[in-house]
Amino acid sequence: MKIVLEALFLSCCCALSSALYFHSGEREEKCIIEDIPRDTLITGRYKVQQWDIHEHDFLPSAPGLGMMVTISAPNEEVLLSKLYGPEAKFTFTSHSPGEHTICLQSNSTRLMVFGGSRLRIHLDIQIGKHLLDETADLTKDKVNEVTLRLERLTEQVHHIIKEQNHQREREEFYRMKSEDTNSNVLWWAVVQTLILTSVGLWQIKRLKDFLIEKKLV
């Protein structure tokens, strides 16, 4: 049981952040989508390096290299739009739950100077207020270690509760959508049945009138 609890705890901690890298060309916009609960602090860190696709090695960065970071909410509201340098940290707070779009675009047009080079962007996204970062070492000198651990656990519990509430809202939304769809399908079946019954009765009446007119009955 202890091993299961430890595995669950580690999985929850891992879910708080995600790191990846991808390649991008001149002024090419790359976007990722994160499903974020309401009123949640998001911290993003990135580092841009020039990558030679032929030599498979890093190159010196082009002068003036920067990245335009644009954050859009589910309702397409722009939460952040700012030009940063080749390495930076950005933060924003979600006002509504749902899928937020995080886009990065280079401002450089000098990549071809190096011949066949592309940008390698290392991106790390952390969801929620994280006490498990580089500031923890500085905090240890000021507070008791037990208190720090309690703060970490409390923050993680709050984040898990917020994630559960978000998933509950999404489940309720999709359940209502499913019920509406089932209701529409039912009414469409009823309408089809009424139409087919009406057409059948009309055909029977027309046939009966035809037989009477021809004095066959």
C-alpha positions, 0 to 999 in steps of 0.5 A, a space after each residue: 500500500 505504501 508503494 502505491 501511495 508513493 507512486 501516486 504521489 510521484 505521478 501527481 508531482 510529475 503532472 505539475 510540469 512538462 518539458 519538451 523541445 522542438 525545432 522551428 524555422 525563420 519566423 515560424 510559429 510553434 504552438 502547444 495546447 495546455 488544458 488548465 484549470 481556472 485561476 491557476 498560475 502558469 510558469 514557462 521557461 524556454 531556451 533557444 539554440 541554433 541547430 545545424 541540421 547537417 552537422 547535428 551540432 549547435 551554432 552561435 546564436 544570431 545577433 538580436 535573436 528573440 522569441 515572441 510569446 503569445 498566450 491565448 485563452 479558450 475564448 481567444 482572449 490574448 493573456 500575454 504577447 511579449 517579445 523576449 530574448 533567446 532565454 527567458 521566463 514568462 508567467 500568466 494566470 488563467 481566468 477561465 478553465 479550458 485549453 490555452 494556446 501557448 505560441 512561440 515565434 522567432 523574430 530572426 531572419 538570419 538563420 540561413 547565414 549558417 546554411 541549413 540551420 534551425 532553432 531548437 527550442 527547449 520549453 518547460 511548462 509548470 502548472 500551479 504555484 511551485 515551491 519545488 524549484 530553485 528558490 527552495 534552496 534559498 528558502 531552507 535558510 530562512 524557514 524550518 525544513 518541516 515547515 517547508 515540506 508542509 508548504 510543499 504538500 499543502 500546495 500540491 494538495 491545493 493543486 490536485 483539488 483544483 485539477 479534480 474540480 476542473 475535471 469534474 467541470 469538464 465531465 459535467 460539460 461533456 455529460 450535458 453534451 451527450 444528453 443533448 445529443 441523445 435527446 436530439 437523436 430521439 426526437 429525430 427518430 420520432 420525426 422520421 417515424 411520423 414522416 414515414 407514417 404520414 407518407 404511408 397513410 397518404 399512399 394508402 389513401 391515394 391507392 384507395 381513391 385510385 381503385 374507387 375511381 377505376 371502379 375496381 373495388 
